[in-house]
Amino acid sequence: MTDLVRKSLNLAFVALLTVWTLVAGFFIFRIYLTGQTPLNPATGFHSDYVRVFVLGKMMNQYGEKAVYDKVIHDRTMDEVVYPVKRTGCSYITYPPNVVFLFSFISRIPLALGQVLWISFGIALSTLSLLLLRRTVTSAASWASDLFVVLSSFGSYSFFDMCRLGQTTPYILSGTALCYYFARRGHPILAGLVTVLAAVKPQYCILWLIPLLAMRNWKALSTACAVHLLLLLATGFYCGFAIYPDYLKYAAGSNHSDLDNLRNIMITLGGLFTVFGNPTLTNALSFLIFALGNLALYLLFTRCRRSSPEALVLCLSLSVLSGVLTNLYALWYDASLVTIVSALLISSPFLFSGKSRLEQAVNLMLLCFPIFSWLPLAVLVSLVKSPALTPTMILSVSGKSICLYLAVLAVLCLLRTKAVGRFSQSAAASSSLGS
């Protein structure tokens, strides 16, 4: 391939990513500019922000005893969100710390609150990813880094995360900032920022395994202390009875809802739903979770004194494993891949990278925003049947994203092994160790 053809393809690809990013950004903000807020009856019941907003209202009006009462929930939903009574509103159990947080946020008007919530989340995500990227590409320009970060926001996962008012931007920010401060040698700050990820406890694994494997005891102890303080603050404000109430409701809730959600998850365990046996799927999901995180821990311990590049790859694998082996991860959580993009994309060009493996990883990450839309586009355009429900679309999309993440994880693992074969050269400046 001549240099002219290579340069032309690189420029064409950058132009495509630019247009794609602008179009995705337009549709994200169009949600708010056109008034398509959670108040829209067509989509309101599916907005996660509405659900947690109502929980905060319930806490403020009725106290902690009402938070996990579905009857009061439905009544509050009708009073707060919809002027006309509606039935069939789903109720999802959220942990007490989310109730504590939204008891304050719900004092802001609903539509304005969601705009502020997701706008601040996007801004914080952008800043945290830019900072993290500077730890691995200090020679690159800020403009190039900003382009890489913003282009990764063009995925369907990121779009739906914004549409739903999800908490994922804060998981993303907390994890990226934890990695950043740990790599910069600020373990106390690394532990403090993990509180941002507390809204989804299942994702504490994203920072717990790296800090534990790298023996960063200061960051780990700080993280544990700040999460304990959050538990105490929640208990003092909401009443400590909220914890047994939460556990009681979660244990007595309809487990068929979780079984149905597994059909649209992007986890490896979710792939086994094709067998139609929920018990088998749950057992395999727990097994994958345990073995996957054990393998990741062992990989980190082997790379602890390895080259800086190997450690960056291990952090990337930590994110991919944290999603793939998780017990609960839906399509919008694939937005966490932007952390991997910030760490591993060498440049926004098609043919950048020293090795074939590096080029393959670079290309897969750059193409993820476009790839994430393909299953939806294919299904909607080719399958002309009323049997094509939103659940079926999300199921196919979730499984395709899962396979994509699995292939990317395998490539990262192969690249990790190829980088110096776990060389034992010290790399203190890039290590997560304190």
N, C-alpha and C positions, 0 to 999 in steps of 0.2 A: 504493500500500500504506500503510495507516494505521500510526501509531506503535505502537498497541496490538498489531496483528498482527505487526509487525516484532519487537517486544520478546518476544512470545510464542514466535515461531519461534526467536529467538536463545536464549532460556532452554531451550526444548525440545532444541535442538541441543547445548547445553552439557551438559544432563542425559544425552543419548544418549552423548556422548563420555565422560562420567564413568563411566557404567555399563560402556561398552565397555572402558575402561581397567582398571576393577576386575576384570572378567571375564578379560581377557587376562592381567593380573597374577596372578590366581588360578591359571590354567592353567600359567603359566610356573613358579611356585613349587611347583605340584602335582607337577611332574616330579621334584623332589627330595624332597618330603614323603612321596610314596608309594613311594619307592625306585626310581623309573624312571631309574636312573643308566646310565652306559655298560655296567654289568654285566648289563643286560637283554639276553639273547641275541637277542631279536626286533629290537632296534635297535642293538645295540652296534657291529656292523661299520660302521654308517653314522655313527658318532660321530667327529667330527674330533678331539675331545679325546683319545679312546682312541688314535688313530693317532699323534699327536705324543707322548703319554705313553709309548707303546711305543718310539718312536724314542729318547727320553731314556733309557729303561731299557737299550736296546741299546748306546747310547753308554757308559753307566756299566759295563756288564757285559763288553762285547766290544771296545770301542774304535771309532775312526772307520772302520776298514776294514769293519766289520759293518753300519754304518748303512744303506748302500744295497745290502744283500744280502737279496733277497726270501725266501730259504730261512730265514735266521736270523730275519727279521721274522716269518714265520708261526709259527716255533717259539716265539719270545718272546711273541707274541700268545696262543698256547695256554697258555703257562706263567703269564703275568701276569694275563690277563683271564678265560679260560674253563677250567674244570676238565676239560671234555670237548673232545677235539680236533675242530676244525671246519675245513672246507675252503672255498675260494672267497673268502677274506678279501682285500679289495682293498688295494693298496699304492699310496699316492700319494707322489710325490717332493716332499719339503719342503726348502727351502734350509738351508744349514748354520747360519745364525744361529738358526733355530727349534730345531734340534738342540741347540745351545749353551744356549738358554734352558730347554728342557725337561729337560736333563740335571740341572738343579737342582730344577725343579718336580716331576719324576717321583719324587723322594724322599718326597713326600707321598703317603699312600694314595690310590688312584685315585678312589673316590667322593667323599671329602672334598676332594681336589684340584680336581675339576671344580666342586663347589659354590663353593669359594673363588674359583676362576678366573672363573666367570661372575658371581658376586656382586660381586666387586671391579670387574669390567668394567662392570657396570650402574651401580654407584655412581660410578665415574670418568666414565662417559659423561654421567650426569645432572649432575654438577658442572661438567664442561667445557662442556656445552650451556647451562647456566644462566649461566655466566660470559660465554660468547660472546653470548648473547641480551641481556645487560645492556649490551653495547656499542652496541646498536641501539635498545633500548627502555628507556633509563634512567629514564623517567618512569613506567613500569609498575610494578606491585607484584610482589614476589617470589612471592606466592601465584599470581598470574596467570601469571607465567613458568614456575613449577613445573608448573602445570596443562598449559600448552602442551607442555612437554617430555615429561611423563609420558604425555599422551594420544597423542603420536607413537610411543610404545613399544607401542601396541596392534596393530601390523601383523603379518601372518603372517611377514614376513621377520624381524622382531625375535624373534618367538616361536621360530621354527626356529633362529635364531642361538643362542638360549639352550639349546634342546634339544640341539643338536649340540656345545655347548661351543666355539663358533667364536672366532676371533681378531678378528672384525670390531669388537667394542666398543673395542679398543685402536687400531684404525685410525681409528675415529670420534673417540676422545678425543684422539689425537695431532694429527689435522687440526684439530679445533675449538680446541684449546689453542694451536696454531700461529697460527691466525687471530686468536685473542683477544690473545695477547701482541704480535703484530705490530701490531694496531690500537691497542693501548695504548702502543706505543712502546718495547717491550722486545725488540729483535731477537735478543739472545743467548738469552733464554729461548724465543723462538719457534723458533729453530733446534734447541735442545736437546730440546724435547718431540717433535720429529719422529721421534725414535728409537722412540717407541711404535708408529709405523706401519711399522717395519722388518720386522715379521713377515710382511707381504705386500708385497714390493718393487714389484709392479705399481701400487700405490696411492701411490707417492711422487710421482706426477704431480699429486696433489691439492694438495700444497704447493709443488712445484717450479715449476710454471707461474706461480702468483701471485707468488712471491718473485722469480723471474727477471724477470717483466714489470714489476714495481714497483721494480726496481733495489735491492732490499733486500739489499745485499751482505753485511752483517753476519750477518743471519739465514741467508742461503744458505751462507756459508762455515762458519758454526757447524754447520749441518745436515750439510754434507759432512764436516766434521771428526769429528762424533760418530758418523756412519755408518762412517767409516774406522776409528775406534777399535773399533767393534763388530766389524768384519771382522777386525781384528788380535786382539782378545780371543778371538774364535771360533777363529782359527787357532792361537793359543798354547795354548788349552785343549783343543781337539779334535784339533789337528794340522793343519798346512796342507795335508796330502794330502787332506783332506776336500773341498776345492774342486774339484780335478780329478776326484775320484771322483763328486762331484755332477754335474758337467758331463757326464762319461762316461755315467752312468746316465740322465740326462735325455735325452741325444742318442740313446741306444740303446733308450729305453722305447717301449712300444707306442703309436704316434701315433693309433691308432684310438680309444683311450680319450679323447683330447682331442677328436677329431671327434665322439664321442658326447656329450661334455660340452657342446659348442657347441649341441646341441639344447635344452639347458635353461638356457642363459645368458640374461642380461637385457641383452645388448649389441646394438647395431645390427648388428654383424657376424653375430651369431647368427640374425638374421632370414633370412639367405640360406641357411640349412640346408634350407629348403623346396625348393631346387633339387637337392638330393641330390648335390652336387659338392663334396667337402671341399677340393680345391685352390682352387676358385673362392672358397669361403667364407673360407679362410685369407688369400688375396690381398686380398679386399675388406676383411677385418677389419684388416689392416695398413694399407691405404690410408685407411680411416676413422680409424684411430688417429692417423696422421700428419697428415691434413688437419684433423681435429677439434681437435687440440692446437695446430696452427699458427693456426687461426682464433681459438681462445681466447686465445692469446698476443697476437695483433694487437688483439683486442677490449680486453684489459687495458691495452695500451700506449695506446690511444685514450682510455681512461677514467682513466688514471693521474692526471690533474689535473682530473678531472671532479667532480661533486657526490658527497657521501658516499653517497647512495642508489644511485647508479650503481655505485659500488665494491662495495657490499653485494650488489647484483644480480650483479656479475661473480664474486664469491666463490661465490655460489649456483650460477652457471653452471659454475664450475670443478668443483664437486662432481658436478653432473649430467653434465657432459661426461666427468669422470673415470670414471664408471660406464658411460655409454652407449658411449663410444669405446674402452673398455678391451679388452684381448685376452683377459682371463679375469675374469669377474664373474658370480657365481651369485645365486640368488634372495635369499639371506640378506644379500648385500651391499647390497640395496636399503635396508637399515637406515640407510645413510649419508644418506638423504633427511632424516633427523631434523636434520642440520646445516642444511639448507635451511629446514626448519620453524623452527628457532631463529632464523635470520636474517630470515625474511620474514613469518612470521605476525604480523600487526599486533595481533590480538586473537582470542580463541576464539569469536567471534560470526560468524554467517553473512554479515552485510551490512556488515562493517567494511572500510574502504579508501576512499581518496579518488577513485579512478578505477575504471572497469569492469575494466581489466586487473589492478589490484591486488586487487579483489574476487575475480576469477577465480582468481588465484594463491593467495590466502588460502583460498578454498573447496577447491581441489584438494588443498592440503597438509593441511587439516583432515580431509578425507575419505579420505586415503590409507590410514590404518589399516583402515577398513571396506572400501575398494575392494580391498585386497590379498587379502582372503579370498574375494571373490566368485567368481573363476574356479574355485577349488577347490570351493566350495559348489555352483555350478551343475553342474560336471562330475560330482561324486559323486552329486548328487540326480537328474540327468536321464539320465545315461548308465549304463544297467544292462547292462554287458557285461564279461565276463572279460578282454576285450582292453584295457580301461582300466587300464593299468599305472601305477605311480607315476611312471615316466619320462614317460609321456604327460601326466599331470597337471602335472608340473613344467615340461614343455615349453610347454604352453598358458599356465600361470601366468607363466612367465618372459617369454614374448612379450607378454602383456598388460601386465606391469609395464614392459617396455621401451617399449611404445607410450605408456603413461602418462607415463613419464619424458621421452619425446621431446616430447609435447604440453606438458608443464610447462616444458621447456627453451625451446621456441618462445615460450611466453607470457612467460617471464623475459627472453628476448632482445628481444621487442617492447617490453616495459616498460622495459628498459634504454635502448633507442633513444628512447623517449618521455620519459624523464627528462632534460629540459633539452637533448635532442639533443647529448649529449656536451659539455655546457658546460665551459668551460675555467676556471671559478672554482676557486681553490685550496681544498683541504679537507685541510690537513695533519694535523689531529687525527684524521681518520678514514682517512687514507691508510695503505697498507702500507709506504710508503717510509720508510727510516731517516732 
